């Protein structure tokens, strides 16, 4: 059984989530329900649990501020939120789970199943990445947490050369000819990386703009990356790509 705490300032949301868990997630036992971050800090101290459902938007102290105040994070986290897209990107960037309100039972079951199957608890580095992403400009965050079949892999952003689609997975090509298979679609990886110097240049490819070495003209064209790989550029992305490369046009050549 998974012992859990629900933290949400809206009693109705707590009731709905408790009911959904009782009905559709029998492996989860709700140990406490908290309606404020202050109450939650006490409950987490008094009730050692494996899973916390955490609302983000709460008065006086939001969910992120609560996490910053906790001395230890030794439980899995699922955010429950209707928060803005920027915060959701930060959560994805740190490879933590979230559920959008109103909570869908199928998505809830999937999130609980992932928590149940996960072999490792959230790493302190994951929370550091999350909080950095929230509080600092994107370029100052130098790592991303990537979920793989074996667990989480923390990867420096400047080590990623390109990302390619492989059905519901993404192949991440790193420097030193290393590759990682990530259990996220290319669209999800794009949402994580697009504000950190990456661009979707084709329906199958996402590239690190800093790792482009040459653009070869064509209908859409081709990119030669720093690892000498060749990546197609779609016609629809060509104009935007060249605009993004313009400030650094002396860093690449056309032919």
CORWO-V38273 format. One record per pair of residues at least 12 apart in sequence whose ideal C-beta (glycine too) atoms are under 7 Angstrom apart, sorted by sequence separation. I is the first residue (numbers start at 1). J is the second residue. If there is no record, write none. Layout:
I_J + I_J
//
This chain:
6_18 + 18_30 + 79_91 + 99_111 + 129_141 + 143_155 + 160_172 + 161_173 + 169_181 + 170_182 + 197_209 + 213_225 + 220_232 + 221_233 + 143_156 + 144_157 + 161_174 + 169_182 + 193_206 + 197_210 + 212_225 + 213_226 + 220_233 + 97_111 + 129_143 + 142_156 + 143_157 + 160_174 + 161_175 + 169_183 + 170_184 + 211_225 + 220_234 + 18_33 + 32_47 + 129_144 + 142_157 + 159_174 + 170_185 + 211_226 + 220_235 + 31_47 + 63_79 + 129_145 + 159_175 + 170_186 + 190_206 + 207_223 + 219_235 + 79_96 + 81_98 + 97_114 + 168_185 + 189_206 + 221_238 + 31_49 + 82_100 + 207_225 + 220_238 + 14_33 + 77_96 + 78_97 + 79_98 + 80_99 + 81_100 + 82_101 + 126_145 + 170_189 + 78_98 + 81_101 + 186_206 + 37_58 + 78_99 + 80_101 + 165_186 + 36_58 + 201_223 + 28_51 + 37_60 + 38_61 + 52_75 + 54_77 + 56_79 + 80_103 + 163_186 + 4_28 + 6_30 + 11_35 + 36_60 + 37_61 + 51_75 + 57_81 + 207_231 + 2_27 + 4_29 + 41_66 + 50_75 + 51_76 + 52_77 + 53_78 + 54_79 + 55_80 + 56_81 + 1_27 + 2_28 + 3_29 + 4_30 + 5_31 + 9_35 + 40_66 + 44_70 + 49_75 + 50_76 + 54_80 + 55_81 + 57_83 + 96_122 + 126_152 + 146_172 + 163_189 + 205_231 + 2_29 + 4_31 + 5_32 + 6_33 + 7_34 + 8_35 + 9_36 + 51_78 + 53_80 + 56_83 + 153_180 + 205_232 + 1_29 + 3_31 + 37_65 + 41_69 + 5_34 + 37_66 + 41_70 + 123_152 + 125_154 + 202_231 + 96_126 + 201_231 + 202_232 + 215_245 + 56_87 + 95_126 + 120_151 + 202_233 + 203_234 + 94_126 + 119_151 + 120_152 + 148_180 + 149_181 + 201_233 + 202_234 + 7_40 + 78_111 + 94_127 + 148_181 + 201_234 + 212_245 + 96_130 + 146_180 + 148_182 + 149_183 + 94_129 + 147_182 + 148_183 + 202_237 + 209_244 + 17_53 + 93_129 + 94_130 + 146_182 + 147_183 + 201_237 + 78_115 + 147_184 + 200_237 + 215_252 + 217_254 + 5_43 + 214_252 + 217_255 + 5_44 + 76_115 + 91_130 + 94_133 + 157_196 + 165_204 + 213_252 + 214_253 + 215_254 + 216_255 + 90_130 + 93_133 + 164_204 + 201_241 + 212_252 + 164_205 + 214_255 + 5_47 + 76_118 + 199_241 + 90_133 + 162_205 + 163_206 + 5_49 + 90_134 + 162_206 + 4_49 + 7_52 + 76_121 + 77_122 + 162_207 + 199_244 + 3_49 + 7_53 + 9_55 + 75_121 + 76_122 + 162_208 + 3_50 + 4_51 + 5_52 + 6_53 + 7_54 + 8_55 + 74_121 + 87_134 + 161_208 + 2_50 + 4_52 + 7_55 + 144_192 + 160_208 + 2_51 + 4_53 + 9_58 + 73_122 + 144_193 + 9_59 + 95_145 + 161_211 + 177_227 + 73_124 + 93_144 + 94_145 + 95_146 + 95_147 + 73_127 + 173_227 + 173_229 + 95_152 + 138_195 + 139_196 + 138_196 + 67_127 + 17_80 + 68_131 + 162_225 + 51_115 + 161_225 + 161_226 + 161_227 + 64_131 + 162_229 + 162_231 + 64_134 + 8_80 + 24_105 + 20_103 + 25_108 + 24_108 + 25_109 + 28_112 + 20_105 + 24_109 + 17_103 + 16_103 + 25_112 + 13_101 + 20_108 + 27_116 + 92_188 + 92_191 + 93_192 + 92_192 + 89_191 + 89_192 + 2_115 + 2_116
//
